[in-house]
Amino acid sequence: MTGNGIGDDGSVHDVLVIGGGPSGAACGYWLADAGWDVVVVEKKEFPREKTCGDGLTPRAVRQLADMGLEAELAGAHRFTGLRAYGFGHSIEMQWPEHPNFPSYGYTITRHDLDGLVAAGAAGAGATLLQGTEVVAPIIDEGAATTGALPTLAGVTVKEKAGGGTRAIKARYVVVADGSNSRIGRMLGTSRRRDLPMGMALRGYYTSERHDDPFIESHLDISDAEGNVVPGYGWIFPMGDGRVNVGVGLLSTDQRWKGLNTSQLMDAFVDYAPESWGLSPETSLGPPTGGKLPMGLSVGPRAGANVLIAGDAGGVINPFNGEGIAYGYETGRLAAAALGHALTGEGAEALADYERELTAAYGPYYKVARAFVHLISHPEAMRLCVGLGMRSELLMNTLLRIMANLMRPDAAGPAELGYRAMELVSRLLPDNDGLESPAA
């Protein structure tokens, strides 16, 4: 299974992964760990900055533990729960006990985290090429058109150091180049415009509460005119003297598509509890942000020898904007499908990847999309959050559902509530997100 080098010298690798972020690095790790010859191509050089909320939920921690990397988080800030604010009320909730996930999370910058996981992939045997940009796919002109994505023979890359281009050939290709996914668009992926799009903005501030044991979420953020908008604000303690502060907006309705996220951020910073000490004087720089395709909104995600993973496939959780865990998970699912393909199942194994995504996330994301559409109406948002914040049981139930931590071995309030929501969502005029996206 081992390749004989990299380049246009005729060598053909088992798998080429485009992107060394969460999904790409995880995919590279699991393939290399299984003994396959995998090359991970990353445009930037680690460590590198990446806009994110920097929060690792129990789902993400589980994936890092499975890759043998949790010990590397020893210097990161560990938090035990979520503190929620909304419409004059607040509540502190511990992460729930679960048979498959830990009851804690971490905050760590993507500057530190992504390089750590990419190094883990390299340690498992993957070839990691940093400062190497994929500039074009190499279409296999001799292959029969059997999938929704073109069959590739490899890619052309440009090296930052020398500026020259060369070819890297592979039997299979994974596109994991993030939410903007330039390569995905080259191959024909697009986003369904009828599904939610997230927009987020975050910045860092110094704060005496930098080691608070709870991450904090504000569910009643407002625009400059005081109108409640569909989204939330967050304050995540980093444990190093800083807090990560941001706002996330769900673009579910034409009313919110033109909203200025910078003004929303300013309004949230002014509104945040004084104890955090957020002000222009404690700001460590201007906020940065971007768009977040959610709920399996980008496709197609599988072809004859190409898979789309992570944010490039729109796998972010619409309930809470979480993407890191789903990047790790979909990278692992892609690796499993490719392992089957490489052992003789071929293109059928890649079709199984799409089915695995549907089984893992389809019904859940449909419930999430229905919930997002509901809270896009200010009065519905006020009613749901206002009533919920008065009930500790209800908020803990929602925490378990929104963080996708329902137990497989129990039928408690969260599990029963989710099943009821899923039944209702089946009656709504929305499909499972697997059809061809709108152009």
Buried (B, 14 or more C-beta within 10 A) or exposed (E): EEBEEBEEEEBBBBBBBBBBBBBBBBBBBBBBBBBBBBBBBBBBEBBBEBBBBBBBBBBBBBBBBBBEBBEBBEEBBBBBBBBBBBBEBEBBBBBBEBEEBBBBBBBBBBBBBBBBBBBBBBBBBBBBBBBBBBBEBBBBEEBEEEBBBBBBBBBBBBBEEEEEEBBBBBBBBBBBBBBEBBBBBBBBBBBBEBBBBBBBBBBBBBBEBBBBBBBBBBBBBBBEEEEBBBBBBBBBBBBBBBBBBBBBBBBBBEBBEEBEBEEBBBBBBEBBBEEBBBEEEBBEEEBBBBEBBBBBBBBBBBBBBBBBBBBBBBBBBBBBBBBBBBBBBBBBBBBBBBBBBBEEBBBEBBBBBBEBBBEBBBBBBBBBBBBBBBBBBBEEBBBBBBEBBEEEEBBBBBBBBBBBBBBEEEEEBBBEBBBEBBEEBEEEEBEEBBEEBEE
